Amino acid sequence: MNSISEKEKKLLETLDKLKNLEYIKPDKILELENLENQKNQLEIEKKDIEQRYNSLQQENQTLKQKFDDFKKKQIDEKKKEDQFAQKIDELNQETDNLMEEIDKWQM
């Protein structure tokens, strides 16, 4: 008889453990589901941030190219201005020389 009561006691203990596991398990499942949802949300946010980063990189490259083009154009314009100023100086010098020649002939 003793053995039956011991078996019954062990069976009851095991049933209690199983009941406790059942209560813990749904909580853990909910927690895991929440963690999975958070992970998915973070992955979505990560993809969005990566897309925005790539877009900003492309925009940055475009702006750098435009800036380089603008700088080159500015340098070319400066060269043209310098050449124009030099030609004006040459024309002024020629005009001065011609005026001196005219003055010599008039005297």
TORLO-94370 format. One line per field, with one value per residue: residue number from 1; residue in one letter; chain; x, y, z of N, C-alpha, C in turn. Coordinates in Angstrom, 3 decimals, m for minus. Layout:
resi NUM	...
resn A	...
chain A	...
n.east X	...
n.north Y	...
n.up Z	...
ca.east X	...
ca.north Y	...
ca.up Z	...
c.east X	...
c.north Y	...
c.up Z	...
***
This chain:
resi 1	2	3	4	5	6	7	8	9	10	11	12	13	14	15	16	17	18	19	20	21	22	23	24	25	26	27	28	29	30	31	32	33	34	35	36	37	38	39	40	41	42	43	44	45	46	47	48	49	50	51	52	53	54	55	56	57	58	59	60	61	62	63	64	65	66	67	68	69	70	71	72	73	74	75	76	77	78	79	80	81	82	83	84	85	86	87	88	89	90	91	92	93	94	95	96	97	98	99	100	101	102	103	104	105	106	107
resn M	N	S	I	S	E	K	E	K	K	L	L	E	T	L	D	K	L	K	N	L	E	Y	I	K	P	D	K	I	L	E	L	E	N	L	E	N	Q	K	N	Q	L	E	I	E	K	K	D	I	E	Q	R	Y	N	S	L	Q	Q	E	N	Q	T	L	K	Q	K	F	D	D	F	K	K	K	Q	I	D	E	K	K	K	E	D	Q	F	A	Q	K	I	D	E	L	N	Q	E	T	D	N	L	M	E	E	I	D	K	W	Q	M
chain A	A	A	A	A	A	A	A	A	A	A	A	A	A	A	A	A	A	A	A	A	A	A	A	A	A	A	A	A	A	A	A	A	A	A	A	A	A	A	A	A	A	A	A	A	A	A	A	A	A	A	A	A	A	A	A	A	A	A	A	A	A	A	A	A	A	A	A	A	A	A	A	A	A	A	A	A	A	A	A	A	A	A	A	A	A	A	A	A	A	A	A	A	A	A	A	A	A	A	A	A	A	A	A	A	A	A
n.east 0.791	1.873	3.485	1.685	0.597	2.880	3.417	1.164	1.559	3.897	2.910	1.022	2.740	4.170	2.103	1.506	3.862	3.703	1.419	2.395	4.340	2.719	1.533	3.702	4.680	2.802	3.242	5.913	5.744	4.251	6.050	8.170	6.877	6.411	9.060	9.839	8.175	9.177	11.751	11.210	10.104	12.316	14.006	12.603	12.758	15.515	16.019	14.684	16.193	18.658	17.997	17.411	19.938	21.477	20.236	20.880	23.650	23.858	22.747	24.638	26.891	25.992	25.749	28.429	29.553	28.238	29.254	31.983	31.869	30.879	33.001	35.050	33.977	34.000	36.748	37.460	36.050	37.439	39.941	39.253	38.488	40.959	42.435	40.958	41.376	44.111	44.228	42.913	44.771	46.885	45.724	45.366	48.033	48.875	47.237	48.258	50.842	50.184	49.054	51.293	52.803	51.142	51.286	53.991	54.050	52.450	53.893
n.north m1.191	1.138	1.746	2.432	4.777	6.319	6.387	7.708	10.144	11.023	11.179	13.224	15.345	15.521	16.224	18.737	20.069	20.008	21.574	24.023	24.443	24.775	27.222	28.909	28.610	29.826	32.526	32.786	32.241	34.432	36.436	35.754	36.106	38.843	39.730	38.820	40.371	42.920	42.606	42.277	44.800	46.418	45.530	46.426	49.190	49.457	48.808	50.934	53.098	52.445	52.742	55.478	56.439	55.549	57.022	59.605	59.459	59.249	61.704	63.359	62.727	63.684	66.418	66.987	66.571	68.583	70.801	70.545	70.873	73.492	74.838	74.350	75.678	78.242	78.676	78.560	80.802	82.790	82.552	83.355	86.000	87.007	86.684	88.389	90.822	91.021	91.269	93.692	95.335	95.013	96.186	98.781	99.475	99.373	101.394	103.577	103.591	104.138	106.666	108.076	107.896	109.329	111.829	112.385	112.661	114.813	116.914
n.up 0.000	0.655	m1.429	m3.457	m2.461	m2.440	m5.161	m5.991	m4.740	m6.033	m8.596	m8.295	m7.633	m10.002	m11.721	m10.662	m11.284	m14.060	m14.433	m13.542	m15.465	m17.688	m17.106	m17.126	m19.687	m21.605	m20.972	m21.638	m24.328	m25.196	m24.556	m26.252	m28.703	m28.595	m28.588	m31.099	m32.724	m32.108	m33.080	m35.824	m36.357	m35.832	m37.852	m40.086	m39.658	m39.787	m42.500	m43.688	m42.740	m43.896	m46.593	m46.678	m45.973	m48.165	m50.153	m49.310	m49.610	m52.401	m53.113	m51.953	m53.526	m55.982	m55.395	m54.805	m57.326	m58.790	m57.425	m58.003	m60.784	m60.887	m59.657	m61.502	m63.710	m62.687	m62.445	m65.149	m66.073	m64.693	m65.901	m68.487	m67.956	m67.112	m69.487	m71.133	m69.819	m70.213	m73.014	m73.275	m71.984	m73.813	m76.084	m75.115	m74.817	m77.476	m78.473	m77.066	m78.186	m80.857	m80.524	m79.702	m82.042	m83.768	m82.535	m83.001	m85.774	m86.113	m85.154
ca.east 0.000	2.777	3.975	0.623	0.515	4.080	3.218	0.160	2.209	4.794	2.051	0.476	3.854	4.449	0.993	1.705	4.959	3.164	0.529	3.265	4.942	1.710	1.349	4.914	4.834	2.104	3.937	7.141	5.348	3.909	7.294	8.873	6.153	6.716	10.438	9.835	7.566	10.149	12.840	10.704	9.981	13.674	14.522	11.942	13.371	16.897	15.950	14.300	17.357	19.654	17.547	17.621	21.382	21.913	19.721	21.713	24.957	23.709	22.566	25.937	27.734	25.481	26.124	29.879	29.800	27.800	30.202	33.219	31.584	30.790	34.356	35.773	33.432	34.484	38.168	37.474	35.624	38.548	40.954	38.741	38.590	42.377	42.821	40.309	42.100	45.416	44.006	42.619	46.062	47.632	45.088	45.717	49.445	48.912	46.620	49.266	51.901	49.647	48.913	52.654	53.182	50.355	51.865	55.272	53.769	51.826	54.887
ca.north 0.000	2.257	2.037	3.103	6.162	7.009	6.626	8.742	11.394	11.410	11.556	14.549	16.295	15.680	16.999	20.120	20.622	20.208	22.734	25.197	24.621	25.308	28.640	29.617	28.513	30.895	33.789	32.764	32.336	35.843	37.203	35.458	36.763	40.272	39.921	38.618	41.572	44.004	42.318	42.600	46.253	46.967	45.222	47.350	50.499	49.381	48.901	52.303	53.950	52.145	53.365	56.930	56.658	55.401	58.179	60.758	59.291	59.599	63.150	63.941	62.570	64.609	67.778	67.118	66.721	69.926	71.751	70.455	71.505	74.929	75.325	74.330	76.767	79.489	78.794	78.896	82.202	83.627	82.545	84.196	87.395	87.378	86.834	89.597	91.957	91.083	91.813	95.123	95.985	95.051	97.204	100.092	99.728	99.688	102.715	104.551	103.643	104.844	108.082	108.651	108.024	110.434	113.055	112.620	113.101	116.138	117.925
ca.up 0.000	0.751	m2.762	m4.195	m1.964	m2.933	m6.586	m6.104	m4.341	m7.124	m9.705	m7.969	m7.744	m11.430	m12.265	m10.224	m12.105	m15.403	m14.375	m13.445	m16.780	m18.585	m16.812	m17.529	m21.120	m22.349	m20.734	m22.433	m25.732	m25.420	m24.517	m27.496	m29.791	m28.490	m29.032	m32.554	m33.300	m31.955	m34.028	m37.155	m36.458	m35.927	m39.185	m41.008	m39.426	m40.293	m43.957	m44.017	m42.473	m44.919	m47.836	m46.554	m45.996	m49.550	m50.877	m48.926	m50.238	m53.810	m53.176	m51.638	m54.716	m56.987	m54.987	m54.983	m58.762	m59.170	m56.860	m58.792	m62.078	m60.650	m59.382	m62.773	m64.513	m62.097	m62.821	m66.571	m66.187	m64.208	m66.962	m69.573	m67.495	m67.146	m70.893	m71.620	m69.231	m70.877	m74.358	m73.103	m71.719	m75.075	m76.938	m74.541	m75.150	m78.904	m78.623	m76.599	m79.207	m82.012	m80.158	m79.730	m83.452	m84.317	m81.979	m83.680	m87.150	m86.072	m84.787
c.east 0.844	3.258	2.933	0.504	1.739	3.936	2.203	0.749	3.118	3.989	1.464	1.554	4.166	3.352	1.103	2.797	4.470	2.235	1.342	3.932	3.948	1.478	2.544	5.010	4.062	2.760	5.197	6.826	4.997	5.159	8.092	8.197	6.415	8.125	10.552	9.256	8.525	11.303	12.417	10.597	11.353	14.288	13.905	12.561	14.788	16.912	15.614	15.483	18.445	19.276	17.756	19.107	21.912	21.454	20.555	23.106	24.906	23.555	23.874	26.868	27.299	25.892	27.627	30.218	29.405	28.771	31.501	33.026	31.533	32.175	35.170	35.302	33.928	35.947	38.282	37.080	36.741	39.653	40.534	38.833	40.038	42.854	42.223	41.033	43.455	45.267	43.686	43.907	46.883	47.058	45.390	47.151	49.563	48.326	47.590	50.373	51.427	49.488	50.269	53.110	52.450	50.932	53.181	55.021	53.151	52.835	55.762
c.north 1.269	2.688	2.760	4.548	6.970	7.341	7.738	10.117	11.899	11.878	12.954	15.634	16.579	16.487	18.478	20.799	20.910	21.419	24.022	25.481	25.217	26.799	29.456	29.669	29.585	32.263	33.877	32.882	33.786	36.712	36.990	36.118	38.263	40.571	39.771	39.836	42.769	43.836	42.683	44.105	46.903	46.692	46.148	48.742	50.538	49.518	50.324	53.257	53.709	52.778	54.870	57.272	56.573	56.580	59.427	60.659	59.673	61.108	63.871	63.866	63.552	66.042	68.006	67.350	68.110	70.987	71.752	71.113	73.020	75.532	75.387	75.472	78.116	79.735	79.181	80.350	83.153	83.700	83.450	85.677	87.873	87.584	88.112	90.844	92.126	91.669	93.305	95.883	96.093	96.107	98.606	100.470	100.100	101.066	103.803	104.704	104.408	106.338	108.776	108.862	109.198	111.762	113.399	113.183	114.490	117.218	118.234
c.up 0.000	m0.640	m3.605	m3.728	m2.420	m4.411	m6.801	m5.773	m5.454	m8.337	m9.487	m8.089	m9.217	m12.103	m11.883	m11.063	m13.517	m15.452	m14.325	m14.784	m17.764	m18.339	m17.263	m19.044	m21.893	m22.152	m21.577	m23.917	m26.071	m25.462	m25.802	m28.697	m29.793	m28.983	m30.554	m33.270	m33.229	m32.939	m35.447	m37.368	m36.604	m37.294	m40.234	m40.877	m39.969	m41.813	m44.392	m43.835	m43.517	m46.255	m47.803	m46.604	m47.427	m50.395	m50.572	m49.529	m51.715	m53.978	m52.905	m52.849	m55.805	m56.654	m55.122	m56.453	m59.242	m58.660	m57.656	m60.162	m61.936	m60.441	m60.672	m63.666	m64.015	m62.470	m64.295	m66.794	m65.753	m65.252	m68.113	m69.200	m67.547	m68.582	m71.481	m71.105	m69.905	m72.283	m74.289	m72.846	m73.004	m76.013	m76.427	m74.886	m76.626	m79.165	m78.190	m77.638	m80.440	m81.726	m80.169	m81.169	m84.092	m83.826	m82.685	m85.090	m87.175	m85.751	m85.904
***
